[in-house]
Amino acid sequence: MEVLSTIRTSLSPHEFDTWFAPARFVEAEGDVVVIRVPNAMFASHLEGEYRDRILSAFAATGNPMASIRCSISSGPSATPGGTAFPAGNAGASPGIAGGSAVDDVPTGAHHVRNGESPRTALQSDAVSASFSFDSFVVGASNRFAHSAALDVSNPGVENSPYNPLLIYGEAGLGKTHLLQAIARRFVEQNPGRTVLLTRGDTFSTQVVSAIKSHDLFGFRHECAQLDMLLVDNIQFITGLDNFTRVAQEFFYALTALSDRGRPIVLTSDRDPRDIPNLDGQIRSRLESGLATDIGSPDWETRAAIVRKKAATLGLELPDGVAETIASRYQHDVRKLEGTVNKLVSESNADRVRITPALLDRILSERASRRSRQPSIQEVQVAVAKAFGFAPLRLVGKQRSNVLVLARHVAMYVCRQTTGRTLVEIGKEFRRDHSTVTYGIRRIAAARKRDLGLNKLLERLLDQLS
């Protein structure tokens, strides 16, 4: 099926096998694609995370569709005449996802059972050498989180002081750094122990893989036998709000390890009390431990982060450079470090010394890129690419549902990013301003209830601004 080939090229092999192997295209009801899936988790994921990708693939192959609808079957078999996404699910148990296992989960130094096939064994992400306690800059905003992280990583495997430790805060403030530092220190001080370091989305994938390979109890047993579990960004674990199979396995792992006194360390982008509709059992388990936040670093801490980053690159910054960078970026450590990287690369490329003047030029260039508003044509190109067809079709007379949706999305994004009037936007789309107004209102209302559309808009707005 040509649509499948289009989707496959935009996904990693394990992502494609996880979410599309168990699904089957059944039929098209007018302009609605009907897809048969094995359970509610798959339906939620395809209709939410992959809706736009599936519709774009249909549009790119000349069969535009307006939406998708997932039909939950008692098993993975398709109705007569159905087309697999792709075929190959024979033998799966009724009610669970069938298909090939996820065989390329990132590997690391500390597997749960070394040498076992990835089809059934948990596998850990690699621990980065750059993320250590020595390289972490401590300040007022992260002192308590840093102290708690040390407490968890210092003792042996018995009687962890927090079950679990949850570190939360916005992106780019050091949560992943602390998580990896804990794993590294724990492994160094407890050789031979089994540690699982993973991400929320990867944990979800591994549960699905265990279900598909009929080894869920084996997966559960391996989790229960861990000596330490570390999960980054738990908000990406599938089904925390309605306690799906993945969320249940997460809860079982937390319970089993907590009962054995084994350390559990989690990160999230928010306080667990603020995770929407979080299942009560999981919330209770999280609140039984310690939740601590990482806030935005103060000016002195940001300057120290800049100097330490430069030191890791073998450089000593001139007076005032670190302080200037720290004053420019207040809420994201990654931007601080990225500016240092840019400064060093420019210095090496031009074979010039790092000076305040060089820094001013780099900061000015970055500020100019951030402040420049995109043109309407740039928005049209970005939206057309997201939907998978030529930009000129946005201004043409065709009115298929997916094309109209894309046109309205482009109008909405233009209004949000370009600073142009409704009349000016309408002129570039060869429509009057009332059509533009209708399109913008339609998208503004739809993004509140359509998760897939909202995520697409967020990506476009971030890309263009």
C-alpha positions as CSV (number, residue, x, y, z in Angstrom):
1,M,0.0,0.0,0.0
2,E,1.5,3.3,-1.1
3,V,0.2,5.1,2.0
4,L,2.2,2.7,4.2
5,S,5.4,3.4,2.3
6,T,4.9,7.1,2.8
7,I,4.4,6.7,6.5
8,R,7.3,4.3,6.9
9,T,9.8,6.7,5.4
10,S,8.9,9.3,8.1
11,L,9.3,7.0,11.1
12,S,12.0,4.9,12.7
13,P,11.6,1.2,12.2
14,H,10.7,0.4,15.8
15,E,8.1,3.2,15.9
16,F,6.5,2.0,12.7
17,D,6.4,-1.6,13.8
18,T,5.0,-0.7,17.2
19,W,2.1,1.4,16.1
20,F,1.3,0.4,12.5
21,A,2.1,-3.4,12.5
22,P,-0.9,-4.2,14.7
23,A,-3.3,-1.9,12.7
24,R,-5.2,-2.7,9.5
25,F,-6.9,-0.4,7.0
26,V,-10.5,-1.5,6.7
27,E,-12.2,0.9,4.3
28,A,-12.9,4.5,3.5
29,E,-16.3,5.8,4.5
30,G,-16.6,8.9,2.3
31,D,-13.6,11.0,3.4
32,V,-13.0,9.1,6.7
33,V,-10.3,6.4,6.9
34,V,-11.4,3.5,9.1
35,I,-8.5,1.6,10.7
36,R,-8.9,-1.5,12.8
37,V,-6.8,-1.6,15.9
38,P,-6.4,-4.2,18.7
39,N,-7.3,-2.0,21.7
40,A,-8.2,1.5,23.0
41,M,-4.5,2.4,23.6
42,F,-3.8,2.0,19.9
43,A,-6.9,3.9,18.9
44,S,-6.0,6.8,21.2
45,H,-2.5,7.0,19.9
46,L,-3.3,6.7,16.2
47,E,-6.2,9.2,16.4
48,G,-4.1,11.6,18.5
49,E,-0.3,11.3,17.8
50,Y,-0.5,10.0,14.2
51,R,-3.7,11.5,12.8
52,D,-2.0,14.2,10.8
53,R,0.7,11.9,9.6
54,I,-1.8,9.4,8.3
55,L,-3.9,12.1,6.6
56,S,-0.8,13.7,5.1
57,A,0.2,10.3,3.7
58,F,-3.2,9.8,2.0
59,A,-3.1,13.4,0.6
60,A,0.5,12.8,-0.7
61,T,-0.7,9.7,-2.6
62,G,-3.6,11.5,-4.2
63,N,-6.4,10.2,-1.9
64,P,-7.1,13.1,0.5
65,M,-9.1,12.2,3.6
66,A,-10.7,14.5,6.2
67,S,-10.2,12.4,9.3
68,I,-9.5,8.9,10.7
69,R,-11.6,6.6,12.8
70,C,-10.3,3.6,14.7
71,S,-12.4,0.5,15.2
72,I,-11.4,-1.7,18.1
73,S,-11.4,-5.4,17.2
74,S,-11.4,-8.5,19.3
75,G,-8.2,-9.5,17.6
76,P,-5.8,-8.3,15.0
77,S,-7.4,-10.0,12.1
78,A,-8.9,-7.8,9.5
79,T,-12.2,-8.2,7.9
80,P,-12.2,-9.7,4.4
81,G,-10.6,-7.4,2.0
82,G,-8.9,-5.4,4.7
83,T,-5.3,-4.3,4.1
84,A,-2.8,-4.7,6.9
85,F,-0.6,-1.8,8.2
86,P,1.4,-3.9,7.3
87,A,0.3,-7.6,7.2
88,G,1.9,-10.2,9.5
89,N,-0.1,-10.4,12.7
90,A,-1.2,-14.0,12.5
91,G,-1.0,-15.8,15.8
92,A,-1.6,-12.9,18.2
93,S,-3.8,-13.5,21.1
94,P,-7.3,-11.9,21.1
95,G,-7.5,-8.5,22.6
96,I,-3.8,-7.6,22.6
97,A,-1.5,-6.1,20.1
98,G,0.1,-8.6,17.6
99,G,2.9,-8.2,15.2
100,S,6.7,-8.1,15.3
101,A,8.6,-7.1,18.4
102,V,10.4,-3.9,18.8
103,D,14.0,-5.1,18.2
104,D,15.9,-1.8,18.2
105,V,15.2,-0.3,21.6
106,P,18.4,1.8,22.5
107,T,21.0,-0.4,24.1
108,G,23.3,0.5,27.0
109,A,25.8,-0.8,29.3
110,H,23.5,-2.3,31.9
111,H,21.0,-4.7,30.5
112,V,18.6,-6.5,32.8
113,R,19.6,-9.9,31.4
114,N,22.7,-9.6,29.2
115,G,22.7,-11.7,26.1
116,E,18.9,-12.2,25.9
117,S,17.0,-11.3,22.8
118,P,15.6,-7.7,22.8
119,R,12.2,-9.3,22.1
120,T,11.7,-10.1,25.8
121,A,14.5,-8.4,27.7
122,L,14.4,-4.9,29.1
123,Q,17.2,-2.7,27.9
124,S,18.6,0.4,29.3
125,D,19.5,3.7,27.7
126,A,23.2,4.4,27.8
127,V,24.6,6.6,30.6
128,S,26.2,9.7,29.2
129,A,29.7,10.5,30.5
130,S,29.0,14.2,30.4
131,F,26.1,14.0,32.9
132,S,27.8,13.6,36.3
133,F,27.4,15.2,39.7
134,D,30.8,16.8,39.2
135,S,29.6,18.6,36.0
136,F,26.2,19.7,37.6
137,V,26.2,23.3,38.8
138,V,24.4,23.7,42.1
139,G,22.5,26.9,42.9
140,A,19.5,28.0,44.9
141,S,17.0,26.8,42.3
142,N,18.2,23.2,42.3
143,R,20.0,22.7,45.6
144,F,17.3,20.5,47.2
145,A,16.9,18.4,44.1
146,H,20.6,17.9,43.9
147,S,20.8,16.9,47.6
148,A,18.0,14.4,47.2
149,A,19.6,12.9,44.1
150,L,22.9,12.4,46.0
151,D,20.9,10.7,48.9
152,V,19.4,8.2,46.4
153,S,22.6,7.4,44.6
154,N,24.9,7.1,47.7
155,P,23.4,4.2,49.7
156,G,23.3,0.6,48.8
157,V,20.3,-1.0,47.2
158,E,18.4,-1.6,50.4
159,N,16.0,0.9,52.0
160,S,16.0,3.8,49.5
161,P,15.3,7.1,51.4
162,Y,12.6,8.1,48.8
163,N,10.2,5.7,47.0
164,P,10.1,7.2,44.5
165,L,12.1,10.4,44.1
166,L,10.3,12.6,41.5
167,I,12.2,15.6,40.1
168,Y,10.0,18.0,38.1
169,G,10.4,21.3,36.2
170,E,10.4,22.8,32.8
171,A,12.6,21.6,30.0
172,G,16.2,22.5,29.9
173,L,16.8,23.0,33.6
174,G,18.8,19.8,34.4
175,K,16.3,17.0,35.3
176,T,17.9,14.6,32.8
177,H,21.4,15.5,33.9
178,L,20.5,14.6,37.5
179,L,18.8,11.4,36.5
180,Q,21.8,10.2,34.5
181,A,24.2,11.3,37.3
182,I,22.2,9.2,39.8
183,A,22.4,6.1,37.5
184,R,26.1,6.6,36.9
185,R,27.0,7.0,40.6
186,F,24.7,4.1,41.6
187,V,26.3,1.7,39.1
188,E,29.8,2.8,40.2
189,Q,29.1,2.1,43.8
190,N,27.0,-1.0,43.3
191,P,28.8,-3.1,40.6
192,G,26.8,-6.0,39.2
193,R,23.4,-4.5,40.1
194,T,20.7,-4.3,37.5
195,V,19.6,-0.8,36.5
196,L,17.0,0.4,34.0
197,L,17.4,3.9,32.7
198,T,14.7,4.7,30.2
199,R,12.2,7.4,29.0
200,G,8.5,7.4,29.4
201,D,7.8,6.9,25.7
202,T,10.4,4.1,25.5
203,F,8.9,2.3,28.6
204,S,5.5,2.4,26.8
205,T,7.1,0.9,23.7
206,Q,8.7,-1.9,25.7
207,V,5.4,-2.8,27.3
208,V,3.8,-3.0,23.9
209,S,6.7,-5.1,22.6
210,A,6.2,-7.5,25.6
211,I,2.5,-7.8,24.8
212,K,3.1,-8.5,21.2
213,S,5.7,-11.2,21.9
214,H,3.4,-12.7,24.5
215,D,5.8,-12.1,27.4
216,L,4.1,-9.5,29.5
217,F,4.6,-11.6,32.7
218,G,8.3,-11.9,31.8
219,F,8.5,-8.2,31.4
220,R,6.8,-7.7,34.7
221,H,9.1,-10.1,36.4
222,E,12.2,-8.3,35.1
223,C,10.9,-5.0,36.3
224,A,10.3,-6.4,39.7
225,Q,13.8,-7.8,40.0
226,L,15.5,-4.5,39.2
227,D,17.9,-2.9,41.7
228,M,17.1,0.6,40.4
229,L,14.5,2.1,38.0
230,L,15.0,5.6,36.5
231,V,12.3,6.9,34.1
232,D,12.8,10.3,32.4
233,N,9.6,12.3,31.4
234,I,6.9,10.1,32.9
235,Q,4.3,12.4,31.4
236,F,4.9,10.5,28.1
237,I,3.9,7.1,29.5
238,T,0.8,6.1,27.5
239,G,-2.5,6.1,29.3
240,L,-1.7,7.6,32.7
241,D,-5.1,9.3,32.6
242,N,-7.2,6.2,32.1
243,F,-5.0,3.4,33.5
244,T,-4.3,1.6,30.3
245,R,-2.2,-1.6,30.1
246,V,1.0,0.5,29.9
247,A,0.1,2.6,32.9
248,Q,-0.8,-0.5,34.8
249,E,2.6,-2.0,34.2
250,F,4.2,1.2,35.3
251,F,2.2,1.1,38.5
252,Y,3.1,-2.6,39.1
253,A,6.8,-1.7,38.6
254,L,6.6,1.1,41.1
255,T,4.8,-1.0,43.6
256,A,7.2,-4.1,43.3
257,L,10.4,-2.0,43.7
258,S,9.0,0.2,46.4
259,D,8.0,-2.9,48.4
260,R,11.5,-4.2,48.1
261,G,13.1,-0.9,49.1
262,R,14.8,-0.4,45.7
263,P,15.5,3.1,44.5
264,I,13.0,4.6,42.0
265,V,13.8,8.0,40.4
266,L,11.5,9.7,38.0
267,T,11.3,13.1,36.2
268,S,8.4,15.0,34.8
269,D,7.7,18.4,33.3
270,R,5.2,19.2,36.1
271,D,4.2,18.4,39.6
272,P,2.2,15.1,39.6
273,R,-0.7,17.0,41.1
274,D,-0.8,19.0,37.8
275,I,-0.7,16.0,35.4
276,P,-4.3,16.0,33.9
277,N,-6.5,13.1,35.1
278,L,-3.7,11.2,36.6
279,D,-4.9,7.8,37.8
280,G,-5.5,7.8,41.5
281,Q,-3.4,4.7,42.3
282,I,-0.4,6.1,40.4
283,R,-0.9,9.5,42.0
284,S,-0.9,7.9,45.5
285,R,2.2,6.0,44.7
286,L,4.1,9.1,43.5
287,E,3.0,11.1,46.5
288,S,4.2,8.4,48.9
289,G,7.8,9.4,48.0
290,L,9.4,12.8,47.6
291,A,8.6,15.3,44.8
292,T,11.0,18.2,44.4
293,D,11.2,20.8,41.7
294,I,14.0,22.5,39.7
295,G,13.4,26.1,39.1
296,S,15.0,28.6,36.7
297,P,18.6,29.3,37.9
298,D,19.5,32.7,39.2
299,W,22.0,35.0,37.5
300,E,25.0,33.8,39.4
301,T,24.2,30.1,38.8
302,R,23.7,30.8,35.1
303,A,27.1,32.5,34.8
304,A,28.6,29.5,36.7
305,I,27.0,27.1,34.2
306,V,28.4,29.1,31.3
307,R,32.0,29.1,32.8
308,K,31.8,25.3,33.5
309,K,30.6,24.6,30.0
310,A,33.5,26.6,28.6
311,A,35.9,24.8,30.9
312,T,34.8,21.4,29.6
313,L,35.7,22.7,26.1
314,G,39.2,23.7,27.5
315,L,38.6,27.4,27.5
316,E,38.6,30.2,30.0
317,L,36.3,33.0,29.1
318,P,37.3,36.7,29.3
319,D,35.9,38.8,32.1
320,G,32.2,39.7,31.6
321,V,31.5,37.1,28.8
322,A,29.8,34.5,31.1
323,E,27.9,37.2,32.9
324,T,26.6,38.7,29.6
325,I,25.4,35.3,28.3
326,A,23.7,34.7,31.7
327,S,21.8,37.9,31.6
328,R,20.5,37.1,28.1
329,Y,19.0,33.7,28.8
330,Q,17.1,33.2,32.0
331,H,15.0,30.1,31.7
332,D,16.8,27.5,29.7
333,V,20.2,26.0,30.5
334,R,20.5,24.5,27.0
335,K,20.4,27.9,25.5
336,L,23.3,29.0,27.7
337,E,25.3,26.0,26.7
338,G,24.3,26.4,23.0
339,T,25.6,30.0,23.0
340,V,28.9,28.8,24.5
341,N,29.2,26.2,21.7
342,K,28.4,28.8,19.1
343,L,30.9,31.2,20.6
344,V,33.7,28.6,20.6
345,S,32.9,27.4,17.0
346,E,32.9,30.9,15.6
347,S,36.2,31.6,17.4
348,N,37.8,28.4,16.0
349,A,36.4,28.9,12.5
350,D,37.6,32.5,12.2
351,R,40.7,31.9,14.2
352,V,40.0,34.9,16.4
353,R,40.0,35.3,20.2
354,I,36.8,35.2,22.2
355,T,36.0,38.8,23.0
356,P,33.0,40.8,24.2
357,A,32.7,42.1,20.6
358,L,32.5,38.6,19.1
359,L,29.9,37.7,21.7
360,D,27.8,40.8,20.9
361,R,27.8,39.8,17.2
362,I,26.6,36.3,18.0
363,L,23.9,37.5,20.4
364,S,22.7,40.1,17.9
365,E,22.4,37.5,15.1
366,R,20.4,35.2,17.4
367,A,18.2,38.0,18.5
368,S,17.6,39.0,14.8
369,R,16.6,35.5,13.9
370,R,14.2,35.3,16.8
371,S,12.6,38.7,16.1
372,R,12.1,38.4,12.4
373,Q,8.6,37.6,11.5
374,P,8.0,35.0,8.7
375,S,6.4,35.9,5.5
376,I,3.0,34.6,4.4
377,Q,4.8,32.6,1.7
378,E,7.1,31.0,4.3
379,V,4.1,29.9,6.3
380,Q,2.4,28.5,3.2
381,V,5.5,26.4,2.4
382,A,5.8,25.1,6.0
383,V,2.1,24.1,6.2
384,A,2.1,22.5,2.8
385,K,5.2,20.5,3.7
386,A,3.5,19.3,6.9
387,F,0.5,18.1,5.0
388,G,2.5,16.6,2.2
389,F,1.6,18.6,-0.9
390,A,2.8,21.5,-3.1
391,P,2.3,25.1,-1.6
392,L,0.5,26.3,-4.7
393,R,-2.4,24.0,-3.9
394,L,-3.2,26.2,-0.8
395,V,-4.1,29.1,-3.1
396,G,-5.9,27.0,-5.7
397,K,-9.6,26.3,-6.2
398,Q,-9.6,22.7,-5.0
399,R,-11.8,22.1,-2.0
400,S,-11.1,18.6,-0.7
401,N,-11.6,18.3,3.0
402,V,-7.9,17.9,3.9
403,L,-6.9,20.7,1.5
404,V,-9.4,23.1,3.1
405,L,-8.1,22.1,6.5
406,A,-4.6,22.8,5.5
407,R,-5.6,26.1,4.0
408,H,-7.3,27.2,7.2
409,V,-4.3,26.0,9.3
410,A,-2.1,28.2,7.1
411,M,-4.4,31.2,7.6
412,Y,-4.4,30.6,11.4
413,V,-0.6,30.4,11.5
414,C,-0.2,33.5,9.4
415,R,-2.4,35.4,11.8
416,Q,-0.4,34.2,14.7
417,T,3.1,34.8,13.3
418,T,3.3,37.2,10.5
419,G,1.7,40.4,11.9
420,R,-0.3,40.8,8.6
421,T,-3.9,41.9,8.5
422,L,-6.8,39.7,7.5
423,V,-7.1,41.5,4.1
424,E,-3.4,41.0,3.4
425,I,-3.5,37.3,4.3
426,G,-6.6,36.9,2.2
427,K,-4.9,38.5,-0.8
428,E,-2.0,35.9,-0.6
429,F,-4.5,33.0,-0.5
430,R,-6.7,34.6,-3.2
431,R,-9.7,34.8,-0.8
432,D,-11.5,37.6,0.9
433,H,-11.0,38.5,4.5
434,S,-14.3,36.9,5.6
435,T,-13.1,33.5,4.4
436,V,-9.8,34.1,6.3
437,T,-11.8,35.0,9.5
438,Y,-13.9,31.9,9.2
439,G,-10.8,29.7,8.7
440,I,-9.0,31.2,11.7
441,R,-12.1,30.8,14.0
442,R,-12.5,27.2,12.8
443,I,-9.0,26.2,13.7
444,A,-9.0,28.1,17.0
445,A,-12.1,26.1,18.0
446,A,-10.8,22.8,16.6
447,R,-7.4,22.8,18.4
448,K,-9.1,22.8,21.8
449,R,-10.6,19.3,21.1
450,D,-8.3,17.8,18.6
451,L,-5.0,16.7,20.1
452,G,-3.4,15.8,16.8
453,L,-4.3,19.2,15.3
454,N,-3.1,21.0,18.4
455,K,0.3,19.3,18.3
456,L,0.7,20.1,14.6
457,L,-0.1,23.7,15.3
458,E,2.4,23.8,18.2
459,R,5.1,22.4,15.9
460,L,4.4,24.9,13.2
461,L,4.2,27.9,15.5
462,D,7.5,26.9,17.2
463,Q,9.2,26.3,13.8
464,L,8.1,29.7,12.4
465,S,8.6,31.8,15.5
